[in-house]
Amino acid sequence: FSYHRDGRLIRCKLAAVIRQIGRYIFISRQGQKVLEIDYSDLKKELATGALVPLDNDPLNNTLEDILCNIRHAQSKEVEKEAEANL
């Protein structure tokens, strides 16, 4: 991933997903924590382009899994709202 922070571009990778508390931890090549973010903020960072997957990154499969989970959760929320309005 590339992460834009304070006008700088930082290359990082997704190091951990803590599902119980909904946190995603990204680290630099040096192993330093770059970003710890929750699910809703992760969606925002991806949507705004502040966090961007790199094409040559082997962890893109992980991002694809996360994006699929986000899309699935969003579609379930929309379905529930639609059912509630009937």
C-alpha positions in Angstrom: 0.0 0.0 0.0 1.0 3.6 -0.3 -0.3 5.9 2.5 -0.4 9.7 2.2 0.2 11.4 5.5 1.3 15.0 6.2 2.1 15.5 2.5 4.4 12.4 2.5 4.0 9.2 0.7 4.7 6.1 2.9 4.9 2.6 1.6 3.4 0.1 4.0 1.8 -3.3 4.3 -1.2 -4.7 6.1 0.5 -6.5 9.1 -2.5 -7.5 11.2 -6.3 -7.6 11.3 -7.8 -7.8 14.7 -11.3 -8.9 14.0 -12.5 -8.8 17.6 -12.1 -5.1 17.8 -12.2 -4.3 14.1 -8.7 -2.8 13.8 -6.3 -2.9 10.9 -2.6 -2.3 11.5 -0.2 -1.2 8.7 3.6 -1.2 9.1 6.5 0.2 7.1 9.3 -1.8 5.5 11.3 -1.1 8.7 8.5 -2.8 10.8 7.3 0.5 12.4 3.6 1.0 12.8 2.4 3.4 10.2 -1.3 3.3 10.7 -3.8 1.6 13.1 -7.3 2.2 11.9 -10.8 0.9 12.4 -13.2 -0.5 9.8 -15.1 2.7 9.1 -12.0 4.8 8.8 -10.4 2.2 6.6 -13.3 2.5 4.2 -12.8 6.3 4.1 -9.1 6.1 3.6 -9.5 3.7 0.7 -12.4 5.8 -0.8 -10.5 9.1 -0.7 -7.3 7.6 -2.0 -5.2 8.3 1.1 -4.5 4.6 1.3 -3.9 2.9 -2.1 -3.0 -0.7 -2.9 0.2 -1.1 -5.0 -0.2 -3.3 -8.0 3.0 -5.3 -7.4 2.3 -5.9 -3.7 1.7 -9.6 -2.9 -0.7 -8.5 -0.2 -3.2 -7.3 -2.7 -5.2 -10.5 -2.2 -5.6 -9.4 1.4 -6.9 -6.0 0.3 -9.3 -7.7 -2.1 -10.6 -9.8 0.8 -11.1 -6.7 2.9 -12.9 -4.9 0.1 -15.1 -7.9 -0.6 -16.0 -8.0 3.1 -16.7 -4.2 3.1 -18.9 -4.5 0.0 -20.7 -7.5 1.4 -21.4 -5.7 4.8 -22.6 -2.6 3.0 -25.0 -4.6 0.8 -26.4 -6.4 3.9 -26.9 -3.0 5.6 -28.8 -1.7 2.5 -30.9 -4.9 2.5 -31.8 -4.5 6.2 -32.7 -0.9 5.7 -34.9 -1.7 2.7 -36.7 -4.4 4.7 -37.2 -2.1 7.6 -38.8 0.5 5.4 -41.4 -2.0 4.0 
